[in-house]
C-alpha cells in the first residue's frame, strides 16, 4: 500500500484479489467449457494486474536506473540507438535487456522464467 493511501480501503490490490478469487470460485462450479475458458483468461488478466500493482513502481525505478547507466532517458532513445548502430552490442546492453525482460516476465507470467540456476 502506498504511504499516502489517498483512496483508503479496499486498495486496488485488494479489489483485484477479491475479483480474482470470485472468478476462481466460479471455476469450481460446473460451467460450459467456453465460459470456463473465459473465466481463466479473466483470472490470468487480474493476476497480471495484481503483479503490476505490486511490482511495477520498483521495476519502473530500476528500469530508469538501467537506462541511465547506458546514457538514455527513455526506451525510445535506447531503441533508436540500437537500430542506428550508435549503441553496439556488449555486456552492459545485454544485462539491461536481460533484467528488463525478466521484470516484464515477472508481471506477464512468472512461470515463463527459468528456475533459479538454469
N, C-alpha and C positions, 0 to 999 in steps of 0.2 A: 504494500500500500504506500502511496506517495506520502511524504511528510506533511504536505498541505492538506490532503484529503478533502478537497473542496466539496466533493459530491457525497461524502459520507458513505453510509452503507445502505444497501449492498454495494460493494465495489464492482467494477467491471469484471474483475476476475471471478468474483463470487457469482455474478449473474451468468457468465459464460459457463461456469462449472455446474450451476443449477440446471440450465437448459440442456447441457450435455448429459447430465445424469438422468434427466427426464426422458430424453430420447433413447438412452441406453436401456432404460427400463421398458420402453416400448418394444425393444428388440426381443425381450423375454416373452412377450405375448405373441400368440400366433398372428401372423400378418402375411399378406401376399408377398411373394418374392420381390416384385418391383418396389413395393413400399419399404421393405426391409433394406433393399439396396440404397434407396434414397435416404433412409434414416442413417445408415452407415456413413454415407457421404456427408450428411449434416454433422454427425458426431465428429468426423475427421476435421471438418472445417472449424468447428468450435474448439477442438484440441489445438489446432494451429493458432487460432486467435488467442487462446489462453497462453500458449507458449510465447507468442509475440509480446503480449502484455507483460509477461513475467521477465522475459529475457531481452526484449527489444531495446530499452533505454541503455543498458550496459553494452549491448552489441553495437549500437549506433556510436557510442562514445569510443569504443575500441576501434571501430571501422575508421572513424575520422582520424584517430591517432595513427593508424597504419597508413592511411593515405598521406598524412603529414610526413611520416618517415620517408616516403617516396618523393615528397615535394609537391603533392597535389592537394587541392581543397575539396574536390568532388569526384564522383565516379566518371562523369562525362570527360573531365580533363585527363584522367588516367586512361580511359578507353581511347581517347584521341591520340595520346602519346604512344600507346601501344600500336594502334593502327598505322600511324605515320612513321613508325620506326624510331621516334625520338627516345623511346624507352626500350632498351634492349632486355631480352630475357636474362634473368640472373636469379641468384638465390633470394635476394630481398623481394623481388616481384613475385616469385613463386611462393614464398612464405606468406605474403599478404593475400594472394589469391587463394591459397590453401586455407588460411584462417577465416577469410570471408566466406568461402564455400562451406566450411564446417559450421560457422554460425548460422548461415542460411538453412542448412540441413537440420540443425538443432530445432529450428522453428517448423520447417516444412514437414519433416518426418525423420526424427532421430534414428529410426530403425534402418535408414539407408546408410548410416555411418558405420564404418568398420568397427568391430570391437576393439577395445584398447589393446595395443600390442600387435595389431595386424598391419 
